[in-house]
Every structure is written in structure tokens, then in C-alpha cells.
């Protein structure tokens, strides 16, 4: 019996995956630098990719080579549309340009649906297991940087609680391993997955045009109407991004909580409110290997609260996870 397909995909695409997740706009996001307009350009690109991928999966839902990897609970097209409407507005399809790399990627996926639908499995692997793994960490970074209100604009990352996410990952891996493919088709799926990561690298590099490049004066073309004012379009000057460097953590209301982890440096704290700002509930923040995440836990303000500390520790370990990739 050969190596399970899911394990083989992970092993043979590891290098390409490492390059993609550190390329272009993803490198900036992982460092906590999330420019709103560029982020919406990323969501617009991902919407094109998922729309093409998921329409193909639905179309071939009766195929034994595709059906196991078609899991409606993982579909992201509708969630991305909701986030774009929330962050940009109802005219996002017209006002947020689609970059060339995303258009080309979508065209390839639609061609595969016509000619080699079983290869869509490779792209489903790259996207869905990435969303269920590293995507859960990106959610915290984006929430902190864009200061989203109550998770608004983060539907793309929402698959449910940690238990549900883990179950979906296991279900999808099992589905890959159960595909009735021979060695030749497995080889083709692995090669297509490598290409998928290369296409993502190209996309992320193209989107990394600096603040505002997704609209004005950048490689993506048309600027939005001057009167438009939305979270993604921004005003003038652009919406500030919260500082996420180590300097931002020097002042804190609580003592730091250091979390033991076999491979990551993890520290949790509550930042001091900005000088002159209205008093609002402060939330716990987690630093993992220098990246900063909003934990979604409101600090009660009473030091030494055992229940709150346990919740913080649990959430920190969820964010860190045993892995960050497919």
C-alpha cells in the first residue's frame, strides 16, 4: 500500500508552500501590516479563485474522483462576498479590480473543470487545508490590524469553533486518502498542487503593491470615485493600522502570561489604552514568534483571575496550533 495522498501532498509541496506563505502581501500580513484597500484586493482575488473552484466541484459532484473532496461546509465563495460587502460596500465587484494573476488562476480552474476535473482536488487541498490551518492565525492578525467590530468582515475565516475546525481538517484529509486514484493520477494531483502554490506566490507578489496600490496609481488600474468612503477604499489620509511591533506591547495593564509550547515563543498581554482615547473594554493580545493576534477575549481588569487566565492560555494554544500549514 502506497503513501496516503494527503501525506504525500503535504510532504511533496512543503517547499512550495513555504515560499507562497512568505511571499508578497502574505509576508506583510504576517508581520501585522494590513493595508485595508490591498486587503480587499486580496479578498477580491480569492473570491475569483473560490468561485471557479467551487463551481467546478459542484458541477462534478457526481464523479468519484471529485465528490469526496467537495465539502459544502468548506465552501468560501459566499463568505468572501459577504466580507467584501462589509469591508468595501455593495459595489465591490465593480470597484475592486481583479488582478491579472487571479484572473489567470480562475481561468485555469474553469479549464480544468472542462478537461481534467480530478485535478481540482489539488487546488481544494491547497486552499481548504490552508484556510483551516494557517488561515485561523491570519484571522487574528487581520482582526487586530483592521480593528474589526465583533468579527465583521472575517466570515472567510469562520468555520466554527476549534473542535469543528479540527473535525473538518480530519474529514478532508480522510476524503483525499479515500479517492479511488492510481499512482499516475496521484502523481498528477501532486504536480498540480505544486503549481497551485506557485500560482499563489505569483498572486501574492502581484498584490504586494504597497498602500493603496490596489486602486490608485498602482498596477491594478482604475481608482474608485473620490466620493466613495468605505473601509477598504479608505478616506484621505488612509485608515491607520494598529502598531504590532514589540514596542506596542511595552505598556500593558496585566502582567504578561508566557505560554509553554514545543516550538513557538508565545506571550499574552493586555495593551494599555491609547493616550486620550475613550475608555473601551481592552482585549487580550497574543504574540507568537513576533506576530501579534487579537485573542477575542475581553480583559475584566481584575488581576489574578484564574478563569480568565485559563481562557487566555487555551486560546493562545489554539492560535499557535501544532501546525500552520496543510
C-alpha positions in Angstrom: 0.0 0.0 0.0 1.4 3.4 -1.0 1.7 6.6 0.9 -1.7 8.2 1.6 -2.4 11.0 -0.8 -2.8 13.7 1.9 0.5 12.8 3.5 2.2 12.8 0.1 0.7 16.2 -0.9 2.0 17.7 2.4 5.5 16.2 2.0 6.0 17.0 -1.7 4.6 20.5 -1.6 6.3 21.6 1.6 8.9 23.7 -0.1 6.5 25.4 -2.5 4.1 26.1 0.4 6.8 27.7 2.5 7.6 30.1 -0.4 4.0 31.0 -1.1 3.1 31.8 2.5 6.0 34.2 2.8 5.5 36.0 -0.5 4.3 39.4 -1.3 1.2 40.5 0.5 1.2 37.5 2.8 4.6 38.5 4.1 3.2 41.9 5.0 0.1 40.4 6.7 2.1 38.0 8.8 4.1 41.0 10.1 0.8 42.7 11.1 0.8 45.2 8.2 -2.6 45.0 6.7 -3.5 48.0 4.4 -7.3 48.0 4.0 -7.5 48.6 0.3 -4.8 46.0 -0.5 -6.6 43.5 1.8 -9.8 44.0 -0.2 -7.9 43.4 -3.4 -6.7 40.1 -1.9 -10.3 39.1 -0.9 -11.4 40.0 -4.5 -8.7 37.7 -5.9 -9.6 34.9 -3.6 -13.3 35.3 -4.5 -12.5 34.7 -8.1 -10.4 31.6 -7.3 -13.1 30.1 -5.0 -15.9 30.9 -7.4 -14.1 29.0 -10.2 -13.0 26.1 -7.9 -16.3 25.6 -6.2 -18.4 25.8 -9.3 -16.3 23.1 -10.7 -16.6 20.9 -7.6 -20.4 21.3 -7.6 -20.5 20.6 -11.3 -18.6 17.3 -10.8 -20.2 16.3 -7.5 -21.2 13.0 -9.1 -17.7 12.0 -10.0 -16.0 9.5 -7.7 -12.7 11.3 -8.3 -14.0 14.7 -7.2 -17.0 14.1 -4.9 -15.1 13.2 -1.7 -13.2 16.5 -1.9 -16.3 18.5 -2.4 -17.4 19.5 1.1 -20.0 22.3 1.2 -19.1 23.2 4.7 -15.7 24.4 3.4 -17.0 26.5 0.5 -15.9 30.1 0.8 -17.3 32.0 -2.2 -20.4 33.3 -0.3 -18.3 34.2 2.8 -15.8 36.2 0.7 -18.7 38.1 -1.0 -20.1 38.9 2.4 -16.7 40.2 3.7 -16.2 42.4 0.6 -19.6 43.9 1.0 -19.0 44.5 4.7 -15.5 46.0 4.2 -16.0 47.8 0.9 -19.6 48.1 0.1 -22.2 46.6 -2.3 -20.4 47.8 -5.4 -17.2 45.8 -4.7 -17.5 43.7 -7.9 -17.3 46.9 -9.9 -14.9 49.0 -7.8 -12.3 46.5 -6.5 -10.3 45.5 -9.6 -9.4 41.9 -10.2 -5.7 41.5 -10.6 -4.3 39.6 -13.6 -2.8 36.7 -11.6 -6.2 36.0 -10.1 -8.0 36.2 -13.4 -5.5 33.8 -14.9 -5.8 31.4 -11.9 -9.6 31.4 -12.2 -9.4 30.8 -15.9 -7.2 27.7 -15.3 -9.6 26.3 -12.7 -12.5 26.7 -15.2 -10.5 25.0 -17.9 -9.7 22.1 -15.5 -13.4 21.7 -14.8 -13.9 21.2 -18.5 -10.9 19.0 -19.2 -9.4 17.4 -16.0 -11.8 17.8 -13.1 -9.9 15.4 -10.9 -7.1 18.0 -10.8 -9.4 20.4 -9.0 -8.7 18.2 -5.9 -5.2 19.6 -5.8 -6.5 23.2 -5.6 -9.0 22.2 -3.0 -6.2 20.7 -0.9 -4.1 23.9 -1.1 -7.0 26.2 -0.3 -9.1 24.4 2.2 -6.5 22.9 4.4 -4.6 26.2 4.3 -7.8 28.0 5.5 -8.3 25.5 8.3 -4.7 25.8 9.4 -2.7 29.0 8.9 -5.9 30.8 7.9 -7.0 30.6 11.5 -3.9 32.5 12.6 -4.4 35.1 9.8 -7.9 35.8 11.2 -6.4 37.1 14.4 -3.8 39.2 12.6 -6.4 40.8 10.3 -8.9 41.4 13.2 -6.2 43.2 15.2 -4.8 45.3 12.3 -8.2 46.4 10.8 -9.8 46.7 14.3 -12.9 45.0 13.0 -16.0 45.3 15.2 -17.3 42.0 16.5 -15.7 39.9 13.8 -17.3 42.0 11.0 -15.6 41.2 7.7 -14.0 38.0 8.9 -16.5 35.4 7.6 -13.9 34.0 5.3 -12.0 32.5 8.3 -15.1 31.3 10.2 -15.6 27.6 10.1 -16.9 27.3 13.7 -15.1 26.6 16.9 -11.7 24.9 17.3 -13.3 21.4 17.6 -15.3 22.0 14.3 -12.1 23.2 12.5 -10.2 20.1 13.6 -13.0 17.8 12.5 -13.2 19.4 9.1 -9.5 19.0 8.6 -9.6 15.4 9.6 -12.6 14.8 7.3 -10.9 16.4 4.3 -7.7 14.5 4.8 -9.7 11.3 5.0 -11.5 12.2 1.9 -8.3 12.7 0.0 -7.0 9.4 1.2 -10.2 7.6 0.1 -10.1 8.9 -3.5 -10.0 6.0 -6.0 -6.8 7.1 -7.7 -4.0 5.1 -9.1 -0.3 6.1 -8.9 -0.5 8.0 -12.2 -3.4 10.2 -11.2 -1.8 10.7 -7.7 1.3 12.0 -9.4 -0.7 14.4 -11.5 -2.6 15.7 -8.4 0.7 16.3 -6.6 2.2 18.2 -9.5 -0.9 20.3 -9.9 -0.7 21.1 -6.2 2.8 22.3 -6.6 1.6 24.5 -9.5 -1.2 25.8 -7.3 1.3 27.1 -4.7 3.3 28.7 -7.5 0.2 30.4 -8.7 -0.5 31.7 -5.2 3.1 33.0 -5.0 2.6 34.9 -8.2 -0.7 36.3 -7.0 0.7 37.4 -3.6 3.6 39.1 -5.2 1.3 40.9 -7.7 -0.9 42.1 -4.9 2.1 43.5 -2.9 2.0 46.9 -4.5 2.2 48.9 -1.3 -0.5 51.0 0.4 -3.4 51.9 -1.9 -1.9 50.2 -4.9 -5.0 48.0 -5.3 -6.8 51.1 -6.5 -4.9 54.3 -7.1 -1.9 54.7 -9.3 -0.8 51.1 -9.0 -0.6 48.0 -11.2 -4.3 47.2 -10.7 -5.7 50.1 -12.7 -8.8 52.2 -12.0 -9.2 54.2 -8.9 -12.7 54.4 -7.2 -14.8 57.5 -7.2 -13.4 60.2 -5.0 -16.7 60.4 -3.0 -16.6 56.8 -2.1 -15.8 56.2 1.6 -15.6 52.6 2.9 -13.4 50.5 5.0 -11.5 49.2 2.0 -11.4 52.3 -0.1 -10.4 54.4 2.9 -10.6 58.1 3.1 -7.8 60.6 2.9 -5.5 60.0 4.7 -5.7 56.2 4.6 -7.1 54.4 7.7 -4.3 53.8 10.2 -3.1 50.3 11.0 -2.6 49.5 14.6 1.0 49.1 15.6 2.0 45.4 16.1 5.7 45.6 16.8 7.2 44.8 20.1 7.1 48.5 21.1 3.3 48.3 21.1 3.5 45.8 23.9 5.8 47.6 26.3 2.9 49.2 28.2 0.3 46.7 29.5 -2.4 46.5 32.1 -1.7 43.0 33.1 1.5 41.0 33.7 2.4 39.0 30.7 1.4 35.4 30.5 4.1 33.2 28.9 2.8 30.0 27.3 4.8 26.9 27.1 5.0 25.5 23.5 7.4 23.0 22.0 8.4 25.2 19.0 7.0 28.7 19.4 7.5 31.7 21.6 4.1 32.8 23.0 3.3 35.7 25.2 -0.1 37.2 26.1 -0.9 40.6 27.5 -3.4 43.4 27.6 -2.2 46.6 25.9 -2.6 49.9 27.7 -5.3 52.1 26.0 -4.0 54.8 23.6 -3.4 58.1 25.2 -6.5 60.4 25.1 -8.8 57.6 23.7 -12.3 57.0 25.1 -12.2 54.2 27.7 -13.3 51.0 26.0 -13.0 47.4 27.1 -9.5 46.1 26.5 -8.9 42.8 24.9 -6.1 40.3 25.3 -3.4 40.2 22.7 -1.1 37.2 21.9 2.4 37.4 20.4 3.5 34.2 18.6 7.1 34.4 17.3 6.8 38.1 16.9 3.4 38.2 15.2 0.5 39.8 17.1 -3.0 38.4 17.3 -6.3 39.7 18.7 -7.4 36.9 21.0 -11.1 38.0 21.1 -11.1 37.9 25.0 -12.1 41.0 26.9 -10.0 41.7 29.9 -12.0 42.0 33.1 -9.4 44.3 34.8 -9.0 42.2 37.9 -5.6 40.7 38.2 -5.1 37.1 39.0 -8.5 36.0 37.6 -7.9 32.2 37.2 -10.8 31.6 34.9 -9.7 34.4 32.6 -6.1 33.2 32.6 -7.2 29.6 31.7 -9.3 31.0 28.8 -6.3 33.0 27.6 -4.0 30.0 27.7 -6.5 27.8 25.8 -6.9 30.4 23.1 -3.2 31.0 22.8 -2.6 27.3 22.2 -5.4 27.3 19.6 -3.8 30.2 17.8 -0.4 28.6 17.9 -1.6 25.1 17.0 0.6 22.1 16.3 1.0 23.3 12.8 0.3 26.3 10.5 0.1 24.6 7.1 -1.9 22.0 5.2 
